[in-house]
Structure formats: structure tokens, C-alpha cells
């Protein structure tokens, strides 16, 4: 984990303080930290709290496979249409 990366616990605490209004969000530096905390929380929800390279690799493989499937399906629709129209 990089030095400036927040842990999930820190990010949760910062987000709670921001939600309660106890942080001055008009200060750009505070707003930057709150945005970083929100990004950390979203990333933890998406990939899980423990940053497992194996889990990331598996999810990326799944997403890439789904994308390839959709592209093949679209090509299966458009290629015959292109031949029929003589393009």
C-alpha cells in the first residue's frame, strides 16, 4: 500500500466526520482528503477490503471475458447485416 493511501478504517472515520459536518469542506486540502477517503471506500466495496491480487486478476479476467462475449454477439448481428447490405 502506498504511503499516502488511507486504510478502510481511516477512510470510514473521515467519511463519517464529513457527513456529520464536523469537517470544513470549503478548505481544498480537507476536501481532497475527504474525496480520497470516499474513493478508498468505493474501492473497498468494489474489490474487497483486503487487496488480493488474485481476486483482482480473477475479476478483471471475468470482466474481459464478458466484454469479449458482448463484442462477439454484436459482431454476429452486424456482420451478416453488412454482407446483406453489400458493405
C-alpha positions in Angstrom: 0.0 0.0 0.0 1.4 3.4 -0.9 2.3 5.8 1.9 -0.5 8.3 1.2 -3.2 5.6 0.9 -5.8 5.5 3.6 -6.9 2.4 5.3 -10.6 1.4 5.3 -10.9 2.3 8.9 -9.4 5.8 8.4 -11.5 6.4 5.4 -14.6 5.4 7.2 -13.9 7.7 10.1 -13.1 10.6 7.7 -16.3 10.0 5.7 -18.4 9.9 8.9 -16.9 13.2 10.1 -17.6 14.8 6.7 -21.2 13.5 6.7 -21.8 14.8 10.2 -20.5 18.3 9.1 -17.6 18.4 11.6 -15.0 18.9 8.8 -14.7 22.3 6.9 -15.3 21.2 3.3 -14.6 24.6 2.0 -10.9 24.1 2.7 -9.4 22.5 -0.5 -6.9 20.3 1.4 -9.7 18.9 3.6 -11.9 18.3 0.6 -9.1 16.4 -1.1 -8.7 14.1 1.9 -12.4 13.5 2.0 -12.5 12.7 -1.7 -9.6 10.3 -1.2 -11.5 8.7 1.7 -14.6 8.3 -0.5 -12.5 6.7 -3.3 -10.9 4.3 -0.8 -14.4 3.3 0.5 -15.7 2.7 -3.0 -12.6 0.8 -4.0 -13.0 -1.4 -0.9 -16.7 -2.0 -1.7 -15.7 -3.0 -5.3 -12.6 -5.1 -4.7 -13.0 -6.0 -1.0 -11.1 -4.7 2.0 -8.0 -6.9 1.6 -6.3 -6.0 -1.7 -5.8 -9.5 -3.1 -4.0 -9.5 -6.4 -5.5 -13.0 -7.1 -9.1 -11.7 -6.6 -8.4 -8.6 -8.8 -6.9 -10.7 -11.5 -10.0 -13.0 -11.4 -12.4 -10.1 -11.6 -10.5 -8.5 -14.4 -10.5 -11.8 -16.3 -14.2 -12.1 -15.8 -14.9 -8.6 -17.0 -12.7 -9.0 -20.0 -14.4 -12.3 -20.9 -17.8 -10.7 -20.6 -16.7 -7.8 -22.9 -15.4 -10.3 -25.5 -18.7 -12.1 -25.3 -20.7 -8.9 -26.0 -18.4 -7.9 -28.8 -18.8 -11.3 -30.5 -22.5 -11.1 -30.1 -22.6 -7.6 -31.6 -20.3 -8.7 -34.5 -22.7 -11.7 -35.0 -25.5 -9.3 -35.5 -23.7 -6.6 -37.6 -21.5 -8.8 -39.9 -24.4 -10.6 -41.6 -26.3 -7.3 -41.9 -23.2 -5.7 -43.6 -23.0 -8.6 -46.1 -26.7 -8.4 -46.8 -26.5 -4.6 -47.5 -23.3 -5.1 -49.6 -21.0 -3.0 -47.4 
